[in-house]
Amino acid sequence: MTETENNITPSEVDELQNSAQSSPLDEPAQPSQVLGEQGSTQLGQLDEPAQLGWEAEAQELTQVSPLDEPVQPGQDSGELGSAQLSSHDEPAQPSQKAGTQVPTQLGQLQLPSEQALKTELERARERSTFFRVLRSTVFGLVVVAAAAVIVATLIMPVLQISGSSMTDTLHDQDIVVAARGTDCKTGDVIAFYYNNKILVKRVIASAGQWVDIDKSGNVYVDNVMLDEPYVTEKALGECNIKLPYQVPENRIFVMGDHRSVSVDSRSTAVGCVAEEQIVGKLMFCAWPIEHAGLIG
């Protein structure tokens, strides 16, 4: 069996190399070119379904309700929102209506004239003056009343006569004013307390003097008959004391001017008046006008 040798000459190697370079099918592919062409081919194949998807979305956007206007391609969401707001605001604009109503109401108001304002101002001044005068008057009356109460209680008591024991000097319902004090003399008319009452009598004698009365009603003090022009009708009256009678210490003997009806120091029921019982001396009659005047 013969053996075959695979020996290649240098010339044959060159021929093989030249033939390999000249063959188009055997050209080596450039990596970048192959990838680029394949990438572009794949991208082209992928873009076709994607374009179909965008066309479907565009068709959905164009299918709007019949109440809404179709959206223009150049119109964005901001323009669409402003269009919708304007369409809803057109029926009633609250701010515009409120603004138009206020001037209308103000226009309907009628401003008062200058004469009316002056008249109202005068009325206000008159009311103010009236209330000021009324307030001053009331305040003055209160002050006068308070002063009268103080004076009547502490300085000059005001008394009202009840009865006829002092006629014709004083009459029933006369209003008299007295001066407080215990200093009195014969002939003075005094007021004094007696059994929670105030009696009014005339002073006849003071402490230590002797008093005597005859049947005719003439009064004697220390054996001297008194001149009594204030008495219109003399009488012994109600007398149950022993005459002549000496006035006790610190006492005053008193009698009423109407001797026939007066109950006074001639009766032991009243007796003589102590100094602490004396209210004061009657000074003048204030009411009624026909009886007004000094009391003496």
C-alpha positions, 0 to 999 in steps of 0.5 A, spaced: 500 500 500 502 506 497 502 512 502 500 519 499 504 525 501 500 532 502 506 536 501 503 543 498 508 547 494 509 555 495 506 557 489 500 553 490 499 557 497 499 563 493 494 561 488 489 559 494 490 566 498 488 570 491 482 566 490 480 567 497 480 574 496 477 575 490 471 571 492 465 575 494 461 570 498 467 569 502 468 576 504 468 577 512 463 581 515 464 587 518 461 587 525 459 594 525 456 594 518 452 587 520 450 590 526 448 596 524 444 593 518 441 588 522 439 593 527 436 598 522 432 592 519 429 590 526 427 597 528 424 598 522 420 591 523 418 594 530 416 601 528 410 598 524 406 595 530 408 601 534 405 606 529 399 602 528 398 603 536 399 611 536 394 611 530 389 607 534 390 612 540 389 618 536 382 615 533 380 614 540 382 621 542 378 624 536 372 620 538 369 625 543 362 625 545 357 629 541 356 635 546 363 637 546 367 640 540 373 636 537 379 638 540 384 641 535 391 638 534 394 645 536 390 645 542 393 643 548 389 641 555 390 648 558 386 651 552 381 645 553 380 647 560 379 654 559 374 653 554 370 648 558 370 653 564 368 659 560 362 655 557 360 653 564 360 661 567 356 664 561 349 663 564 351 667 570 357 671 572 356 672 580 361 677 581 358 681 575 351 681 578 353 683 585 357 689 582 351 691 578 346 690 583 350 695 588 350 701 584 343 700 582 340 700 589 345 706 591 342 709 585 335 708 588 336 712 594 335 719 595 339 723 599 336 728 604 336 735 602 340 741 606 334 744 609 332 737 612 338 736 615 338 742 618 331 741 621 333 734 624 339 738 627 335 743 630 330 737 633 336 733 636 339 740 639 332 741 642 332 734 645 338 735 648 337 741 651 330 738 654 333 732 657 339 737 660 334 742 663 330 736 665 336 733 668 338 739 672 331 740 674 330 733 677 337 734 680 335 741 683 329 738 686 332 732 689 337 737 692 332 741 695 328 735 698 334 733 701 335 739 704 328 740 706 328 733 710 335 735 713 332 742 715 325 739 718 328 734 722 334 737 725 333 745 725 326 747 723 321 742 724 315 742 720 308 741 723 301 740 722 296 743 727 290 738 728 284 740 733 282 747 735 285 748 742 289 754 739 284 758 735 284 763 734 291 763 733 292 757 729 287 753 726 286 746 724 290 743 718 295 749 719 302 748 717 307 751 721 315 751 722 318 751 729 325 752 731 328 747 735 330 749 742 328 749 749 329 757 751 322 760 751 319 765 755 311 767 757 307 768 751 311 763 746 307 758 743 311 751 743 310 744 741 312 738 746 312 731 746 306 728 750 304 720 749 307 719 742 304 726 740 306 733 739 302 738 742 302 745 741 300 750 747 302 757 749 307 758 755 304 761 761 309 761 767 316 758 768 319 754 774 318 757 781 312 761 779 305 761 782 299 761 777 292 762 779 286 763 775 279 766 777 272 763 775 272 768 769 278 765 766 283 771 768 290 768 769 295 771 774 302 769 775 305 771 781 299 775 783 299 779 776 294 778 771 296 777 764 294 781 758 292 776 753 290 779 746 290 772 743 285 769 747 278 771 744 274 767 749 276 766 757 274 760 761 276 756 767 276 750 763 278 743 765 282 744 771 283 739 777 289 742 780 289 746 786 290 753 785 294 757 786 299 752 783 307 753 783 310 750 777 315 745 779 323 745 778 325 745 770 317 745 768 313 749 764 306 751 765 302 751 758 295 753 756 291 753 750 288 759 747 281 756 746 281 755 754 274 752 754 276 746 750 283 746 751 286 740 755 293 743 758 297 744 765 290 745 768 289 738 768 293 733 771 292 728 765 297 733 762 301 737 767 307 741 766 312 740 761 319 738 762 324 741 758 326 734 755 319 734 752 320 741 748 320 740 741 321 747 739 318 754 739 313 756 733 316 761 729 311 762 723 305 759 719 306 757 712 300 754 710 294 756 708 296 763 705 290 767 709 293 764 715 301 765 713 305 770 718 309 770 724 306 766 730 306 771 737 
